[in-house]
Amino acid sequence: MSGYSKLTDRKQSVGALQRAVSTCPCLRRLCGLHDMEPPPPSGLHRVMMVGLGNYQIQTSRCSVGMTAINIMATKLNVDHKWHFDRRLCGKVTIATRGQHQIILLKPQQLMKMNGISVSLAANIYQVAPEEIFLFHDQIYIPLGKYIITNEGQSAREHSGVISCINKMKSDIMPRLMIGIGPPPHRSKRGTLHHILGRFSKVQQHKVMQVLEQCTNYLLEDLDKVWKPEVDKESGKIASYVPNEGKLSTDGESS
């Protein structure tokens, strides 16, 4: 029976390894699942918008970035096209607006590992850090307010943003920071409970108003984030570059 037991243990170990390879983005290169997507159609500028959060608790305060990206998908009429992409361990949908092809991404990992999905998606879709817009919660901003900026700002202990910065090796990614307000108790446990908790009905209404406003702003003024660079000889758009210093918007619900 000891031989049978060893064989069973070996099969279980092999099964565990196979499951790890199929779910862990770090090992996906072994599976040949890291093929790059073709460039966007001629004349379109590809950008990526990422809703940071914890996929296991998408109704929590810390996942308000995912709520924002869902609203964005609805406004772009691609909310019915969400699909899970194993290559980057995240859900993706693609939209076109004006001169921009927009990759919408929701990492399907813990917040502190969101950067893995973002890095893999950036490689697969050939997107530079300055073309990646991060949507995320921020306890240092009052509830009902938001800040949109493309200036390098401190991650302020936000594990999702820190993960993205570390994996992308860059802190120039523009960001939509959505205020969830400070925790009522300043202890580490109190902060964690606040971040992982849910909004009350009154708070939820206020947050949805803010998300409606900031997503409208982004869609109406994409060129405030990425401006076209025209080739002097041909007169055609050669590329898009970050619109440095011109995107710094504070907003709040009415």
C-alpha positions as CSV (number, residue, x, y, z in Angstrom):
1,M,0.0,0.0,0.0
2,S,3.0,2.3,0.6
3,G,3.8,2.1,-3.2
4,Y,0.2,3.0,-4.0
5,S,0.3,5.9,-1.6
6,K,3.5,7.3,-3.2
7,L,2.0,7.0,-6.7
8,T,-1.2,8.8,-5.5
9,D,1.0,11.6,-4.0
10,R,3.0,11.9,-7.2
11,K,-0.2,12.2,-9.3
12,Q,-1.5,14.9,-6.9
13,S,1.7,16.8,-7.2
14,V,1.6,16.7,-11.0
15,G,-2.0,17.8,-10.9
16,A,-1.0,20.7,-8.6
17,L,1.8,21.8,-11.0
18,Q,-0.6,21.7,-14.0
19,R,-3.1,23.8,-12.2
20,A,-0.3,26.3,-11.3
21,V,0.9,26.6,-14.9
22,S,-2.7,27.2,-16.1
23,T,-3.4,29.9,-13.5
24,C,-0.1,31.6,-12.7
25,P,0.8,34.4,-15.1
26,C,4.5,34.1,-14.1
27,L,4.6,30.6,-15.7
28,R,2.5,31.4,-18.8
29,R,5.5,31.6,-21.1
30,L,5.8,27.8,-20.6
31,C,2.4,27.4,-22.3
32,G,3.1,29.6,-25.3
33,L,0.3,31.9,-24.3
34,H,2.2,35.2,-24.6
35,D,1.7,35.9,-28.3
36,M,1.5,39.6,-29.0
37,E,-1.6,41.2,-30.6
38,P,-1.2,42.9,-34.0
39,P,-0.9,46.7,-34.1
40,P,-4.1,48.7,-34.1
41,P,-5.8,49.6,-37.4
42,S,-4.0,52.3,-39.4
43,G,-4.5,55.8,-37.9
44,L,-5.6,54.6,-34.5
45,H,-3.7,55.2,-31.3
46,R,-3.8,52.3,-28.9
47,V,-4.2,53.0,-25.2
48,M,-5.1,50.9,-22.2
49,M,-7.4,51.7,-19.2
50,V,-7.1,49.5,-16.2
51,G,-9.5,49.1,-13.3
52,L,-7.4,48.1,-10.3
53,G,-9.0,46.1,-7.5
54,N,-9.6,42.8,-5.9
55,Y,-11.6,40.5,-8.3
56,Q,-12.8,38.5,-5.4
57,I,-14.6,41.4,-3.7
58,Q,-15.6,43.7,-6.6
59,T,-18.2,45.5,-4.6
60,S,-15.7,46.7,-2.0
61,R,-14.2,50.2,-1.7
62,C,-10.8,49.0,-2.9
63,S,-12.4,47.8,-6.2
64,V,-14.1,51.0,-7.1
65,G,-11.6,51.3,-10.0
66,M,-13.2,48.2,-11.5
67,T,-16.6,49.8,-11.1
68,A,-15.3,52.8,-13.0
69,I,-13.9,50.6,-15.8
70,N,-17.3,48.8,-16.0
71,I,-19.0,52.2,-16.5
72,M,-16.5,53.1,-19.1
73,A,-17.2,49.8,-21.0
74,T,-21.0,50.6,-20.9
75,K,-20.5,54.1,-22.2
76,L,-18.3,52.7,-25.1
77,N,-21.0,50.0,-25.7
78,V,-18.6,47.1,-25.3
79,D,-19.7,45.9,-21.8
80,H,-21.2,42.7,-23.5
81,K,-17.8,41.8,-24.9
82,W,-15.9,41.2,-21.7
83,H,-13.9,38.0,-21.9
84,F,-11.2,36.3,-19.8
85,D,-7.7,36.3,-21.4
86,R,-5.5,33.6,-19.9
87,R,-2.4,35.2,-21.3
88,L,-2.7,38.1,-18.9
89,C,-5.0,36.7,-16.2
90,G,-7.6,39.4,-16.7
91,K,-10.8,40.3,-18.4
92,V,-10.5,42.4,-21.5
93,T,-12.8,44.3,-23.9
94,I,-11.8,46.6,-26.7
95,A,-13.5,49.8,-28.0
96,T,-12.8,52.5,-30.5
97,R,-13.5,56.2,-29.9
98,G,-12.2,58.9,-32.3
99,Q,-8.5,58.3,-33.0
100,H,-8.1,55.9,-30.1
101,Q,-8.4,52.1,-29.8
102,I,-9.1,51.6,-26.1
103,I,-8.1,48.3,-24.3
104,L,-10.2,48.0,-21.1
105,L,-8.6,45.6,-18.5
106,K,-9.8,44.2,-15.2
107,P,-7.0,42.1,-13.6
108,Q,-8.4,38.9,-12.1
109,Q,-5.9,38.8,-9.2
110,L,-5.4,40.2,-5.7
111,M,-4.8,43.9,-5.6
112,K,-1.1,43.5,-4.7
113,M,-0.6,41.4,-7.9
114,N,-2.5,43.6,-10.3
115,G,0.8,44.8,-11.8
116,I,1.4,41.3,-13.2
117,S,-1.7,41.5,-15.4
118,V,-0.9,45.1,-16.4
119,S,2.7,44.2,-17.4
120,L,1.6,41.2,-19.4
121,A,-1.2,43.1,-21.2
122,A,1.3,45.9,-22.0
123,N,3.6,43.4,-23.6
124,I,0.8,41.6,-25.5
125,Y,-0.9,44.7,-26.8
126,Q,2.4,46.7,-27.2
127,V,1.4,49.6,-25.0
128,A,3.9,51.9,-23.3
129,P,3.6,53.0,-19.7
130,E,2.5,56.5,-20.6
131,E,-0.4,55.0,-22.6
132,I,-1.7,53.1,-19.6
133,F,-4.4,54.8,-17.5
134,L,-4.9,53.4,-14.0
135,F,-8.3,53.7,-12.3
136,H,-8.1,53.2,-8.5
137,D,-9.4,54.1,-5.1
138,Q,-7.6,56.6,-2.8
139,I,-8.3,57.0,0.9
140,Y,-6.4,60.3,1.0
141,I,-9.1,61.9,-1.2
142,P,-12.5,62.6,0.4
143,L,-15.5,60.6,-0.7
144,G,-17.3,62.2,-3.6
145,K,-14.1,63.7,-5.1
146,Y,-11.7,62.5,-7.8
147,I,-8.3,63.6,-9.3
148,I,-7.2,62.9,-12.8
149,T,-3.5,63.5,-13.5
150,N,-0.7,62.4,-15.8
151,E,2.0,63.8,-13.5
152,G,4.1,61.3,-11.5
153,Q,2.6,61.2,-8.1
154,S,3.3,59.1,-5.0
155,A,1.5,55.8,-4.9
156,R,0.7,56.7,-1.2
157,E,0.9,53.1,0.0
158,H,-1.6,51.9,-2.6
159,S,-0.6,48.2,-3.2
160,G,-2.2,48.0,-6.7
161,V,-0.4,51.1,-8.0
162,I,2.9,50.0,-6.3
163,S,2.6,46.6,-8.1
164,C,2.0,48.3,-11.4
165,I,5.0,50.7,-10.9
166,N,7.3,47.8,-10.0
167,K,6.3,45.5,-12.8
168,M,6.3,48.3,-15.5
169,K,9.4,49.9,-14.0
170,S,7.8,53.3,-14.5
171,D,5.6,55.7,-12.5
172,I,4.5,57.9,-15.4
173,M,1.2,56.1,-15.9
174,P,-1.7,58.6,-15.8
175,R,-4.2,57.9,-13.1
176,L,-7.8,58.4,-12.1
177,M,-7.8,58.5,-8.3
178,I,-11.3,58.0,-6.8
179,G,-11.8,59.2,-3.3
180,I,-13.2,56.7,-0.8
181,G,-12.4,58.9,2.2
182,P,-10.2,58.1,5.2
183,P,-11.0,55.2,7.6
184,P,-12.9,56.1,10.8
185,H,-10.1,54.4,12.8
186,R,-6.5,55.1,12.1
187,S,-5.2,51.7,13.1
188,K,-3.9,49.2,10.5
189,R,-6.8,46.9,11.2
190,G,-9.3,49.8,10.9
191,T,-7.8,50.9,7.6
192,L,-7.9,47.4,6.2
193,H,-11.5,46.9,7.3
194,H,-12.5,50.3,5.7
195,I,-10.8,49.5,2.4
196,L,-12.3,46.0,2.1
197,G,-15.7,47.1,3.3
198,R,-18.7,48.2,1.1
199,F,-20.2,51.6,0.6
200,S,-23.5,52.4,2.3
201,K,-26.4,53.2,0.1
202,V,-25.9,56.9,0.5
203,Q,-22.2,56.6,-0.2
204,Q,-22.8,54.3,-3.2
205,H,-25.1,57.0,-4.7
206,K,-22.4,59.6,-4.3
207,V,-19.7,57.4,-5.7
208,M,-21.8,56.6,-8.8
209,Q,-22.3,60.3,-9.4
210,V,-18.5,60.9,-9.3
211,L,-17.8,57.9,-11.6
212,E,-20.4,59.2,-14.1
213,Q,-18.7,62.6,-14.2
214,C,-15.0,61.5,-14.4
215,T,-15.7,58.8,-17.0
216,N,-17.5,61.4,-19.1
217,Y,-14.6,63.8,-18.7
218,L,-12.1,61.2,-19.9
219,L,-14.1,60.2,-22.9
220,E,-14.8,63.7,-24.0
221,D,-11.2,64.9,-23.5
222,L,-9.0,61.9,-24.4
223,D,-6.6,64.3,-26.2
224,K,-5.9,66.0,-22.9
225,V,-4.2,62.8,-21.9
226,W,-2.6,61.9,-25.2
227,K,-2.1,64.6,-27.9
228,P,-1.4,63.8,-31.5
229,E,2.1,64.6,-32.9
230,V,2.0,65.6,-36.5
231,D,4.7,64.8,-39.0
232,K,5.9,68.2,-40.5
233,E,6.6,66.7,-43.9
234,S,3.5,64.7,-44.5
235,G,1.1,66.6,-42.3
236,K,-0.2,63.3,-40.9
237,I,-0.3,62.1,-37.3
238,A,2.9,60.3,-36.7
239,S,2.3,59.3,-33.1
240,Y,0.6,60.3,-29.8
241,V,2.5,61.6,-26.8
242,P,1.5,62.4,-23.2
243,N,0.1,65.9,-22.9
244,E,2.5,66.9,-20.2
245,G,1.3,69.3,-17.6
246,K,-2.1,69.9,-19.1
247,L,-4.1,67.1,-17.3
248,S,-4.6,67.9,-13.7
249,T,-8.3,67.8,-12.9
250,D,-10.1,67.8,-9.6
251,G,-13.8,67.0,-9.5
252,E,-16.6,66.3,-7.1
253,S,-20.2,65.2,-7.1
254,S,-22.8,67.9,-7.1
